[in-house]
Amino acid sequence: MKAIFVIYNQAYNQEIVQLLEGLGQRGYTVWEEIGGRGSVDGEPHLGNHAWPTQNHALVAMVEDSLSPAIMEALRETDRNNEALGLRAYVLPVEASL
């Protein structure tokens, strides 16, 4: 099992959820109104008067076999609008209950 952790511009919220559901991933957890700044480029997303945009984050526990398809769909989403900002990470899940 893998954990896919995604941080993205709030404008992507419905698109990311629909992407997961379209690939058969039902379960996920979302955090909203998260501030941050990318490590390479892009504008900060801090939710204040100077930088009003915010991020959301999502984590989904997925079967190993589904992880590559989700990551490729996320890459394509990011390529289609790189200015919005989207980062995703695959992490091993060593145990769950």
Steps between C-alpha positions, in 0.01 A plus 500: 500500500611857427406840637469768234537847653393788275535875566321719250353843428145527636376552143569129435284370786219334304731396217733303730211321672339417164836373371528256790142384476531456124790261556305299756647652818212559740674591828701813575544772763514872413645793693379841384636853537867411527768762444835440338759593244661272244869418524578577135276772361146632506323743725432437869153375591450654843136606514577860592447836327836486322480132398129407513515156337513195724588136458317182587663166577371149454623158600367174358602147593510308172586153380852476358365423154292823489778735606667543156170588327412758763844658484489520121155662510631752755805573280270565205281729711807697607634521142167644385529795738840520665436853632243373752741275685466130581741264673447131570702240689469122530591360841507138617236393752665258738197424716133591531198402705 
